[in-house]
């Protein structure tokens, strides 16, 4: 390899490395703008309500247990019985739990940023079967039972939008703030009539719940047999949690989804027994499923994904530029490579700024068109031919189209990227298969020869 070719390849490599500086700065700007957006969304949620998780209803019975315990006198060593008291709660999960909800979404804007809010209109119903002797068996006589209540855990009670009333058998009861159950955290509760001490009662319950929240809506399937039916006007749901819907239908106008679980799948009875302490029960609250209302067209996420291909994109463009140079025996200065590289880097800045105000696809087309037009105009002079400039611009436009395909087909991005690189390498090998690399750069053509050639 002669010195001219080695110098040119070395200069191109250094230019590619230097272009990482503006690309890194633009990548940092993307991260900063994304952080601003997240801050605005969090601020809107702070002013309205955060994501909502519903846990319950759970039947809670406070108790005081009286028992005798053997103690030892430290001085005399004598053993004696001492009367002790233990305070706690009995928790009962519903035999049947049905949750039907209809959700509508709303956008709240602050400046150029938007947050997605949802409003749920839910109907909750089910049945409690109180076990015989409240599941205490022969120890029932040791328990002094308090006033029972129905407890519902709600992540952010600021989002409640209706006057909650509980329909219990043939009675209508009022809900009060606070879940009353330490393991559930925030929420509401309704005081119930005293239970029959021997148990065996059946308690039919129903209530309406209207909530407002942001981003996520989830619940814990507390029933022995739980059935959840959810519909919304959001066409891009992201289902998450321990259980996926057994049936779902997603269309342009929204989605419907249905879940069905049992105690055998959730193991909530055993989890609840372990949660007899006075603090939050993470295992209980974590056994949830739901849906996220996230915008799939996140301009910052897509711009960030695009800039990850920037090094490959610039390398392919420079390789195409270099092929024009050696095949047409032209002399292109490294400064001209640098200007083309800067135009390629500014594409991502244009894409970021435009996508904050218009749809990402339109921003991409405008940014790519501006860069292709500028580079095509510039290279027509550098390559000394409008035909070559248009050809180079066409190849660049094809690369931008392939890049957009990579961004749109996330699951096939690696495959498409591999095929693209292989295709470029194949074209390079075919075009240069008869090229004498030892002669490249020895005799650059004079301008008058180039004019005569044209």
C-alpha positions in Angstrom: 0.0 0.0 0.0 1.5 3.4 -1.0 1.9 6.3 1.4 -0.9 8.4 -0.1 -3.5 5.6 0.4 -2.2 4.9 3.9 -2.4 8.6 4.8 -5.9 8.9 3.4 -7.2 5.8 5.3 -5.5 7.0 8.5 -7.0 10.5 8.1 -10.5 9.0 7.6 -10.1 6.9 10.7 -9.1 9.9 12.8 -12.0 11.9 11.4 -14.4 9.2 12.4 -13.0 9.1 16.0 -13.2 13.0 16.2 -16.8 12.9 15.1 -17.6 10.9 18.2 -17.2 14.2 20.1 -20.2 16.0 18.7 -22.2 12.7 18.7 -21.4 12.2 22.4 -22.6 15.8 23.1 -25.8 15.2 21.2 -26.4 11.9 23.0 -25.9 13.8 26.3 -28.5 16.4 25.1 -31.0 13.6 24.4 -30.5 12.3 27.9 -31.0 15.7 29.4 -34.2 16.4 27.4 -35.5 13.0 28.4 -34.8 13.9 32.0 -36.7 17.1 31.6 -39.7 15.3 30.2 -39.7 12.7 33.0 -39.5 15.6 35.5 -42.6 17.3 33.9 -44.5 14.0 34.0 -43.6 13.4 37.6 -44.7 17.0 38.4 -48.0 16.5 36.7 -48.5 13.3 38.6 -47.6 15.0 41.8 -50.4 17.6 41.1 -53.0 15.0 40.2 -52.2 11.4 41.3 -49.5 8.7 40.7 -50.0 5.2 39.3 -52.7 3.3 41.0 -52.7 -0.2 42.5 -55.8 -1.7 44.1 -55.3 -4.4 46.7 -58.5 -5.9 48.2 -61.1 -5.9 49.4 -59.9 -7.9 52.5 -62.1 -8.7 55.5 -60.3 -7.6 58.6 -61.2 -8.6 62.2 -59.1 -7.0 65.0 -58.6 -9.3 68.1 -57.1 -9.4 71.5 -55.9 -12.9 72.4 -55.6 -13.8 76.1 -53.5 -16.7 77.1 -51.4 -18.0 80.0 -47.7 -18.4 79.6 -45.2 -20.2 81.8 -42.5 -17.8 83.2 -39.5 -18.4 85.4 -38.5 -16.2 88.4 -34.9 -15.2 87.9 -34.1 -15.0 91.6 -35.8 -18.1 93.0 -36.0 -20.2 89.8 -39.6 -20.9 90.5 -42.0 -21.3 87.5 -45.3 -19.6 87.4 -48.1 -18.8 84.9 -48.6 -15.2 83.7 -51.6 -13.9 81.9 -50.6 -12.3 78.6 -52.4 -10.4 75.8 -51.6 -10.3 72.1 -53.2 -7.9 69.7 -53.5 -8.5 66.0 -55.8 -8.9 63.0 -57.5 -11.8 61.3 -57.5 -11.4 57.5 -60.0 -13.1 55.2 -59.8 -13.1 51.4 -63.0 -13.2 49.3 -64.2 -16.5 47.9 -65.2 -14.7 44.7 -63.7 -11.5 43.3 -64.9 -9.7 40.2 -63.4 -6.5 39.0 -64.8 -4.8 35.8 -63.3 -1.5 34.8 -63.5 0.9 31.8 -60.6 3.3 31.4 -60.4 6.5 29.4 -57.2 8.4 28.7 -56.4 12.1 28.7 -53.3 14.1 27.8 -52.1 16.9 30.0 -49.5 19.3 28.4 -47.0 21.5 30.1 -44.9 23.4 27.6 -43.8 21.0 24.9 -44.1 18.0 27.2 -47.2 15.8 27.7 -48.3 13.3 30.4 -50.9 10.6 29.9 -53.6 10.4 32.6 -56.3 7.8 32.8 -59.7 7.7 34.5 -61.1 4.4 35.6 -64.8 3.6 36.2 -64.7 0.3 38.1 -67.4 -2.1 39.5 -66.1 -4.4 42.3 -68.1 -7.3 43.6 -67.7 -10.6 45.2 -68.4 -12.9 48.1 -66.8 -13.6 51.5 -67.4 -16.9 53.3 -66.4 -16.6 56.9 -64.9 -19.9 58.0 -66.3 -21.9 60.9 -65.2 -20.4 64.3 -63.3 -17.9 62.1 -60.7 -20.6 61.4 -59.5 -20.5 65.1 -61.0 -23.9 66.0 -60.8 -24.8 69.7 -58.7 -21.6 70.5 -61.7 -19.3 69.7 -62.5 -18.8 73.4 -59.1 -17.1 73.8 -60.0 -14.4 71.4 -61.9 -11.1 72.1 -63.0 -10.0 68.7 -63.2 -6.3 67.7 -65.4 -4.5 65.1 -64.8 -6.0 61.7 -64.2 -3.9 58.6 -63.7 -4.2 54.9 -60.3 -2.8 53.8 -59.2 -1.8 50.3 -55.7 -0.7 49.6 -55.3 2.1 47.0 -51.9 3.4 46.1 -52.9 7.1 45.8 -56.2 8.0 47.4 -56.0 11.5 45.9 -57.2 9.9 42.7 -60.6 8.8 44.1 -63.3 10.6 42.2 -66.6 9.3 43.7 -68.4 9.0 47.0 -67.6 5.4 48.0 -70.5 3.3 49.3 -70.4 -0.4 50.1 -73.4 -2.7 49.4 -73.1 -5.5 51.9 -75.9 -8.1 51.6 -78.9 -5.8 52.1 -77.1 -2.9 53.7 -75.4 0.2 52.4 -72.4 1.3 54.4 -70.1 4.3 54.1 -66.3 4.0 53.4 -63.9 6.1 55.4 -60.3 7.2 54.6 -57.5 4.9 55.5 -57.3 1.2 54.8 -57.2 0.4 58.6 -54.9 -2.6 57.7 -51.2 -2.0 58.3 -50.3 -4.5 55.5 -52.2 -2.6 52.9 -50.9 1.0 53.4 -53.1 3.8 52.1 -56.7 3.1 51.1 -60.2 3.1 52.4 -62.2 0.9 54.8 -65.9 0.4 55.7 -67.0 -0.7 59.2 -69.2 -3.8 59.2 -71.7 -5.2 61.6 -70.4 -7.7 64.1 -69.8 -11.2 62.7 -71.4 -14.3 64.2 -68.8 -15.7 66.5 -69.2 -19.2 65.2 -68.6 -18.0 61.6 -70.1 -19.6 58.5 -71.6 -16.4 57.2 -71.8 -15.4 53.6 -71.2 -11.7 52.8 -72.0 -10.4 49.4 -70.3 -7.1 48.6 -70.3 -4.6 45.8 -69.1 -1.0 45.3 -68.2 1.4 42.5 -64.7 2.9 42.4 -63.7 5.8 40.1 -60.0 6.5 40.1 -57.6 8.8 38.3 -53.9 8.0 37.8 -50.9 8.1 35.6 -48.8 5.5 33.7 -49.8 2.3 35.4 -53.0 0.7 36.6 -52.7 -2.6 38.4 -54.5 -4.7 41.1 -53.9 -7.8 43.3 -56.2 -10.7 42.5 -57.3 -11.4 46.1 -60.1 -13.9 45.4 -60.1 -17.6 45.6 -61.6 -17.2 42.2 -60.7 -13.8 40.6 -62.0 -12.5 37.4 -60.8 -9.1 36.0 -62.2 -7.5 32.9 -60.6 -4.3 31.6 -61.3 -2.1 28.6 -59.7 1.1 27.6 -59.5 3.6 24.7 -55.7 3.3 24.6 -54.4 1.3 21.5 -50.9 0.6 22.9 -51.2 -1.3 26.1 -48.2 -2.9 27.8 -49.4 -5.7 30.1 -47.2 -6.6 33.0 -47.2 -8.5 36.3 -47.3 -12.1 37.5 -50.2 -13.0 35.1 -50.8 -12.0 31.5 -54.4 -11.8 30.2 -56.1 -15.0 29.4 -57.9 -13.2 26.6 -57.2 -9.9 25.0 -58.1 -7.9 21.9 -56.1 -4.8 20.8 -57.2 -2.5 18.0 -56.8 1.1 16.8 -59.7 2.2 19.0 -58.4 0.6 22.2 -58.2 -2.8 23.9 -60.1 -5.3 26.1 -58.4 -7.8 28.3 -59.6 -10.5 30.8 -57.7 -12.2 33.6 -58.8 -15.2 35.6 -56.8 -16.6 38.6 -57.3 -18.9 41.6 -55.7 -19.4 45.0 -53.7 -22.3 43.5 -51.9 -19.9 41.2 -51.5 -16.9 43.4 -50.8 -18.6 46.8 -52.2 -15.4 48.5 -53.6 -17.2 51.5 -50.2 -18.4 52.6 -48.7 -15.0 51.7 -51.3 -13.3 53.9 -50.6 -15.6 56.9 -47.0 -14.5 56.7 -48.0 -10.8 56.7 -49.5 -10.8 60.2 -47.0 -8.1 61.3 -47.7 -4.4 61.5 -45.8 -3.3 58.4 -46.4 -3.3 54.7 -46.5 -6.8 53.1 -44.3 -6.6 50.0 -45.1 -10.1 48.9 -48.8 -9.4 49.0 -48.6 -6.0 47.2 -46.1 -7.5 44.7 -48.5 -10.2 43.5 -50.2 -8.0 41.0 -50.9 -7.6 37.3 -52.0 -4.7 35.2 -51.3 -2.4 32.2 -49.0 0.5 31.5 -50.3 3.5 29.5 -47.0 4.5 27.9 -46.6 6.3 24.6 -44.8 3.9 22.2 -43.7 6.8 20.0 -41.2 8.3 22.5 -39.1 10.7 20.4 -36.2 10.6 22.8 -36.1 6.8 22.9 -36.1 6.6 19.1 -33.6 9.4 18.7 -31.3 7.7 21.2 -31.7 4.4 19.3 -30.9 6.2 16.1 -27.7 7.8 17.4 -26.4 4.3 18.5 -26.1 3.6 14.8 -24.3 6.8 14.1 -20.8 5.4 14.0 -21.8 2.6 11.6 -23.7 5.2 9.5 -20.8 7.6 9.2 -18.4 4.7 8.4 -20.6 3.4 5.6 -21.0 7.0 4.2 -17.3 7.6 4.3 -16.7 4.2 2.7 -19.1 5.1 -0.1 -17.3 8.5 -0.5 -13.9 6.7 -0.6 -15.2 4.3 -3.3 -16.2 7.3 -5.5 -12.7 8.7 -4.9 -10.7 5.6 -5.9 -13.0 4.3 -8.7 -13.2 7.7 -10.4 -9.6 8.6 -9.5 -10.6 11.8 -7.7 -8.6 13.6 -5.0 -10.9 14.4 -2.0 -9.3 16.3 0.9 -9.8 15.2 4.5 -11.5 18.5 5.3 -14.2 17.7 2.8 -14.7 14.3 4.5 -14.9 16.2 7.8 -17.6 18.6 6.5 -19.7 15.7 5.2 -19.2 14.0 8.6 -20.4 17.1 10.5 -23.5 17.2 8.3 -24.2 13.6 9.2 -23.8 14.4 12.9 -26.1 17.4 12.7 -28.8 15.1 11.4 -29.3 13.8 14.9 -29.6 17.3 16.4 -32.2 18.3 13.8 -34.1 15.0 14.5 -34.1 15.7 18.2 -35.3 19.3 18.0 -37.9 18.7 15.3 -39.3 15.6 17.0 -40.2 17.6 20.1 -42.7 19.6 18.0 -43.9 17.3 15.3 -44.4 13.5 14.8 -41.2 11.5 14.8 -41.7 10.2 11.3 -42.2 13.7 9.9 -39.2 14.9 11.8 -37.1 12.1 10.5 -38.1 12.8 6.9 -37.4 16.5 7.2 -34.0 16.0 8.9 -32.9 13.3 6.5 -34.1 15.4 3.5 -32.2 18.4 4.7 -29.0 16.4 5.2 -29.3 14.5 1.9 -29.9 17.8 0.0 -27.0 19.6 1.6 -24.5 16.7 1.2 -25.7 16.0 -2.3 -25.2 19.7 -3.3 -21.8 19.7 -1.7 -20.6 16.4 -3.1 -21.6 17.3 -6.7 -18.9 20.0 -6.5 -16.4 17.8 -4.7 -16.9 14.9 -7.1 -17.0 17.3 -10.0 -20.2 16.0 -11.5 -23.9 16.6 -10.8 -24.6 13.0 -11.8 -22.1 11.7 -9.2 -23.5 14.1 -6.6 -27.1 12.9 -7.3 -25.9 9.3 -7.2 -24.1 9.8 -3.8 -27.3 11.6 -2.5 -29.4 8.6 -3.6 -27.2 6.2 -1.8 -27.3 8.4 1.3 -31.1 8.5 1.1 -31.2 4.7 0.9 -29.0 4.5 4.0 -31.4 6.9 5.9 -34.3 4.7 4.8 -32.5 1.6 6.0 -31.8 3.3 9.3 -35.5 4.1 9.8 -36.2 0.5 9.1 -33.8 -0.5 11.8 -35.6 1.9 14.2 -39.0 0.6 13.3 -38.3 -3.1 13.4 -36.8 -3.4 16.9 -37.1 -7.2 16.9 -35.2 -7.6 13.6 -32.7 -4.7 14.1 -29.7 -7.0 14.5 -30.7 -9.1 11.5 -31.3 -6.0 9.3 -28.0 -4.4 10.5 -26.0 -7.5 9.8 -27.5 -7.8 6.3 -26.8 -4.2 5.7 -23.1 -4.5 6.6 -22.7 -7.7 4.7 -24.4 -6.1 1.6 -22.1 -3.0 1.7 -19.0 -5.3 2.1 -20.2 -7.4 -0.8 -20.8 -4.4 -3.1 -17.4 -3.0 -2.2 -15.7 -6.3 -3.0 -17.5 -6.5 -6.3 -16.7 -2.9 -7.4 -13.1 -3.2 -6.4 -12.4 -6.8 -7.5 -10.2 -5.6 -10.4 -8.8 -2.5 -8.8 -5.0 -2.2 -8.5 -4.7 -1.0 -5.0 -0.9 -0.3 -5.5 -1.7 2.3 -8.1 -4.3 4.1 -6.0 -3.2 7.7 -5.1 -0.1 7.7 -7.3 -1.3 10.0 -10.1 -4.3 12.1 -9.1 -6.0 13.6 -12.2 -5.5 17.2 -13.2 -8.6 19.4 -13.5 -8.2 19.8 -17.2 -8.1 16.0 -17.7 -11.2 15.7 -15.6 -13.0 18.4 -17.7 -12.0 16.5 -20.8 -13.3 13.3 -19.4 -16.7 14.8 -18.7 
